[in-house]
Amino acid sequence: MFDQFADIIMNYVEVNKEDIKPESRFMEDLGFTSFDFMSMLGEVEDVFDVEIVEEEAADIRTVKEALDYLEKLTGGN
C-alpha cells in the first residue's frame, strides 16, 4: 500500500519516491498546499474505493497517519 500511496503523492508534488518516508509531513516536508492535499485525497478515494471524512482528514499530518487511516477504511486490504 505504501508504494501505491507514494505514487499518488508524486502526482501532486515534485518529490522523489525515495524521499517519501512514513514520517514525512505533507505540508512541511513534501511541499503540499491545502489544495494539493484535498485533490490527492480525492484520488485516494477513487484508487482505494473508500470515502474519506474531511473532518478526520484534517488531522492527518504525516504519510504514516494517512496510511493508518487508509488501512482503517479498507479493513487492512
C-alpha positions as CSV (number, residue, x, y, z in Angstrom):
1,M,0.0,0.0,0.0
2,F,2.9,2.4,0.8
3,D,4.3,2.2,-2.8
4,Q,0.9,2.8,-4.4
5,F,0.3,5.7,-2.0
6,A,3.7,7.2,-2.8
7,D,2.9,7.0,-6.5
8,I,-0.2,9.1,-5.8
9,I,1.8,11.6,-3.8
10,M,4.2,12.1,-6.7
11,N,1.2,13.1,-8.9
12,Y,0.8,16.2,-6.7
13,V,4.3,17.4,-5.7
14,E,7.8,17.3,-7.1
15,V,9.4,14.8,-4.9
16,N,11.4,11.6,-5.5
17,K,9.9,8.4,-4.3
18,E,12.9,7.6,-2.1
19,D,12.3,10.9,-0.3
20,I,8.8,9.8,0.8
21,K,9.1,8.3,4.3
22,P,6.4,7.3,6.8
23,E,7.3,10.2,9.0
24,S,7.2,12.7,6.1
25,R,4.8,15.6,6.8
26,F,2.7,16.6,3.8
27,M,3.0,20.3,4.1
28,E,6.4,20.8,5.8
29,D,8.4,18.0,4.2
30,L,6.7,17.2,0.9
31,G,5.6,20.7,-0.1
32,F,1.8,20.1,-0.3
33,T,-0.6,23.0,-0.3
34,S,-4.1,22.6,1.2
35,F,-5.5,22.3,-2.4
36,D,-2.9,19.7,-3.3
37,F,-3.8,17.7,-0.2
38,M,-7.5,17.7,-0.8
39,S,-7.0,16.9,-4.5
40,M,-4.8,13.9,-3.6
41,L,-7.5,12.7,-1.1
42,G,-10.0,12.6,-4.0
43,E,-7.7,10.4,-6.0
44,V,-7.1,8.2,-2.9
45,E,-10.8,7.8,-2.6
46,D,-11.0,6.7,-6.3
47,V,-8.0,4.4,-6.3
48,F,-8.8,2.6,-3.0
49,D,-12.6,2.8,-3.3
50,V,-13.1,4.5,0.1
51,E,-14.8,7.6,1.4
52,I,-12.7,10.0,3.4
53,V,-14.3,12.1,6.1
54,E,-13.0,15.7,5.6
55,E,-13.0,16.4,9.4
56,E,-10.9,13.3,10.0
57,A,-8.6,14.0,7.1
58,A,-7.9,17.5,8.6
59,D,-6.0,15.7,11.4
60,I,-3.7,13.9,9.1
61,R,-0.2,15.4,9.0
62,T,2.2,12.5,8.0
63,V,2.3,9.8,5.4
64,K,2.1,7.2,8.2
65,E,-1.1,8.8,9.6
66,A,-2.6,8.8,6.1
67,L,-1.7,5.1,5.6
68,D,-3.0,4.2,9.1
69,Y,-6.3,6.0,8.3
70,L,-6.5,4.3,4.9
71,E,-5.9,0.9,6.4
72,K,-8.7,1.6,8.8
73,L,-11.0,2.4,5.9
74,T,-10.1,-0.5,3.8
75,G,-10.0,-3.0,6.6
76,G,-6.3,-3.6,6.0
77,N,-6.6,-4.8,2.5
